[in-house]
Amino acid sequence: MPFYVAPEQMMKDKADYARKGIARGRSLMGVVYAGGILLAAENPSRTLHKVSEIYDRIAFAGAGKYSEYDQLRVAGVRHADTKGYAYSREDVDARSLANAYAQLIGQVFTHDVKPLEVEILVAEVGPGEESSREAAGGDQLYHILYDGTVVDEDHLSVLGGESEGIQQRMESAYVEGWSLADALKGAVAALAGEDRTIEPSDLEVAVLERESGRRSFRRIKDQELVSLLD
Amino acid sequence: MTLPMFPTSDDPGPSFTHLLRRLQGEPPTFEVDEALVVHGTTIAAIRYDDGVVMVGDRRATAGSTIAHRNMDKVYPADRHSGVAIAGAAGQAMEVVKLFQLQLEHYEKVEGSALSLEGKANQLAQMIRQNMPLAMQGLAVLPIFGGYDLRRGTGRIFAYDLTGGRYEETDYHADGSGGRDARTTVKLGYRDDMEREACIELAIQSLYEAAEEDSATGGPDPVRGIYPVIATITSDGFEKLADQDVAERFEALIQRRMADGGGRSR
């Protein structure tokens, strides 16, 4: 039994292990549309969510191992709620949450025996008023990988095993300023690929709406989902 | 700020107050001079066919002086419930802030909202936790009202200093002018009241309380400050517009003047 493993080899093994775990789960995406940010996931479960609310304008999405990203989700809600309580609701932002996630996930990747088999998305919808949008930085999508790498993505972020193919399909379908229905149809088609369709019952869809009062997160389900896909 | 992670055997669960205590430790205790403490005064809630009406005057007092003229005492607790506060104002506003967070935090962590009964019990626990401070003069007396989606009806809960929780069948009023408000509601209350009649009765009860109790603020047309009135139905918490409330008080005053309103006293 060898006592020495080269760090390069160890990191590579951990990365392979994490990637394999993530690829076992189904993919999801966050994409910007005219009224906010759409989060669409392929998820046959109605109760074990891949997409959830973190704070007033912030949502969370996780791909990979459910128990691991759900633990991260709860930590994110706690981080946001305690920060908003200590300072002000306006001071809670996706960037600092994404950094906190990146630190934790990176820490686990380098120091623990088993890396987290997750990829997460932290999305924040920009303010409704045109004037304050610039100052606050508009819509934000932070894609955090299994090793703690943060990617600040522009208008589209795809997570999960087949993310490359989905990303390509979605990029070619993407139209700036498109409606929710168009964005959703595009997202579902991209998630499914050419030779298969996804039933509405296998979809988990939510939006961060720019103009919807304090809590902008809303789930789209049942009849509303079916009629948007028609 | 780092992410608050806890070992699974020692996890605070969906409770925001437990989480805060884990992160901050227990609050300190101290001596309080009652005359320096700002008090919020009269609040009332009345149940009607489709839900609950909640009202609160706007005055806050410190001893015998008026500390604030435009304090808000009726707050949404979440989408389908509201809380009105009387007692030590600073402490009461903190209780409301924590209570709102507690409900939202639970809803986000667990993925579904608490039952109305569960929310009422949560508030009782928070009032009980405040008891050491209540004994030092920082008592908080809330009324909790909401629409119970499972039972399809409005419900009202009153509390005492010790965190005792009492479900009121039809109405309750609390604070320094609470007795006068309660009597007014008692005399005017009928079964099967509708929204309009209920709002009218709530307005009347505050008007009477302001007449009899020096710590209760009446309508203040000079500054345009009027009591806060909110309804909670299956559609959620809705605060009446200031203009609407102003018109209702104006109508009440006109009626009083027309029939010589209480001149003999």
Contacts between the chains, C-beta under 8 A, distances in Angstrom:
chain1	res1	chain2	res2	distance
A	47	B	111	7.6
A	49	B	111	6.6
A	52	B	108	7.3
A	52	B	111	7.3
A	53	B	108	5.5
A	54	B	108	7.3
A	71	B	5	7.9
A	72	B	3	7.9
A	74	B	109	5.5
A	75	B	3	4.5
A	75	B	4	6.1
A	75	B	5	5.5
A	76	B	3	7.2
A	77	B	105	6.8
A	77	B	108	4.8
A	77	B	109	5.5
A	78	B	3	7.7
A	78	B	4	4.6
A	78	B	19	5.8
A	78	B	105	7.9
A	78	B	109	7.9
A	79	B	1	6.4
A	79	B	3	5.3
A	79	B	4	6.1
A	81	B	16	6.1
A	81	B	19	7.7
A	81	B	101	6.0
A	81	B	104	7.5
A	81	B	105	5.1
A	81	B	108	7.7
A	82	B	1	7.8
A	82	B	4	6.8
A	82	B	19	6.8
A	82	B	20	6.9
A	82	B	23	6.3
A	83	B	1	6.0
A	84	B	101	7.9
A	85	B	16	7.8
A	85	B	20	7.3
A	85	B	97	7.4
A	85	B	98	7.9
A	85	B	101	5.9
A	96	B	1	7.1
A	100	B	1	6.6
A	100	B	2	6.0
A	100	B	3	4.6
A	101	B	3	6.8
A	103	B	2	6.8
A	103	B	3	7.6
A	104	B	2	7.5
A	104	B	3	5.0
A	104	B	5	6.9
